[in-house]
Amino acid sequence: MGVLSSGPASLAGFLLLAATASGSAGGRSEPAPAEAASKILARECYSCHNQVKRSGSLSLHTYRTLMKGGNKGPALVPGRSDESRMIQMVEGLLEPIMPEDGFLAEPDIEVLRAWVDAGAPPWEGDLGRMRLERLPDIRPAETVRPEVASLAFHPGGTMVAAGSYREVRLLRPGGEVQARLTGLAETVRSVVFSPDGSQLASGAGMPSRFGEVKIWDPAARELVRGWEGHTDCIYSVAFSPDGSVLATASYDRLIKLWEVKTGREIRTISGHVDAVYSLAFNPAGDRLASASADRTVKVWDVASGRQLGTPLSGSTAELFTMAFYPGGRRIAAAGTDKMIRIWDLGADGGTLAASVFSHDGPVIDLSLTPDGNTLISAGADGRVKFWDALSLEERKALEAQPDTVLALAVSPSGETLAVGRYDGIVVFEPIP
Ligand code: HEC
């Protein structure tokens, strides 16, 4: 559980790169024009110009898609900011003014202009990822402790796994660290115990390179097996109810099914048009559901890999998290648009059963109690809220946390909630 993370670790990596770059450029401390421009585009423009919502047929997903231009032609002319449509639009010289829902601050316009005049050099990576890494905001590394990016409760209730930068910490419920599992690729964005508790799976990886799956023996605290798959980081891992199959979801838009005891790939499921952030099997194990940045939840037939029915829609922005209700007939999902939605599943898709405006910021994680009565949400606003899982009436909110909550996990008894924060701390709270 818990897909979003940026954290001191990735920040450290970023600072290191920046330092190297400025070293070679003779002590320059300003970010490179391309990087500065891409951050502004990610912050101010990406919400309307992405792969799903391509206003004016212009997508800023990557440098390449930007350079393809939109309906009216090229968005910019390298070296000539005065002749560039996007610059004219942000300056208000060309209608409609961009961003369409506001104005760009003068210093930001200057950065874009300088970048175009410098020949519009490409930036690395894609803006979708930068946007994601902005949540929560990257801030100075005042804490050395890497963030808790994912959490899972052992089915016996005796242990909690906390995925972090390059390690998984095994804690006693209550907090004390018992062991550290190390040797992982970057941030561990997903951890999950097998239903019988004998195995722990972790999902991690390197951006634009590979996803990494590791299977651990949590009692012996040993690696059992590990493999690479996908072409980007893994954001979610889920065991089938019988523990024999592991499903993984990646930023590369794919879902894969693996045989746990060999690491053999069983099948790839493609069908989402953007990153897949969250996955869950239904209790019977014949269905898999996935939530994606393409704003949909899709339900798949595990045996054939085929999509079942129409996607569960209604979300207006990226979905980060989803949960299957214990009966397997209902799904909750949430993400950037701050709404929690629940759908009742039918033969060909699902119908929206309820929705609620839940947080003053994107919803980062959702968890259900084992009885299916309480739905718990963590928002980028630092709040953790408890909802009636059927009516979506708010039952209680925890006091605002001192730092962003990235992951939640419910104890098997349904009595305790583990809350994993950006500052690296796991707190335990009673579930009302
Ligand atoms: C709230 C939504 C929204 C935001 C945010 C936004 N845009 Fe747009 N943009 C649009 C829409 C809608 C159009 C199509 C307008 C039309 O064709 O009348 C458009 C069109 C454009 C076009 C012309 C594409 C073409 O060829 O037709 C450019 C260039 C552009 N936007 C740049 C930007 C930049 C740069 C930013 C950020 C500073 C930005 N936009 C932010 C909604 C948005």
Boltz pocket constraint, residues with backbone or C-beta under 6 A from the ligand:
constraints:
  - pocket:
      binder: B
      contacts: [[A, 40], [A, 41], [A, 44], [A, 45], [A, 46], [A, 47], [A, 48], [A, 49], [A, 55], [A, 56], [A, 57], [A, 58], [A, 69], [A, 70], [A, 71], [A, 72], [A, 73], [A, 74], [A, 75], [A, 85], [A, 86], [A, 89], [A, 90], [A, 96], [A, 98], [A, 99], [A, 100], [A, 101], [A, 104]]
      max_distance: 6.0
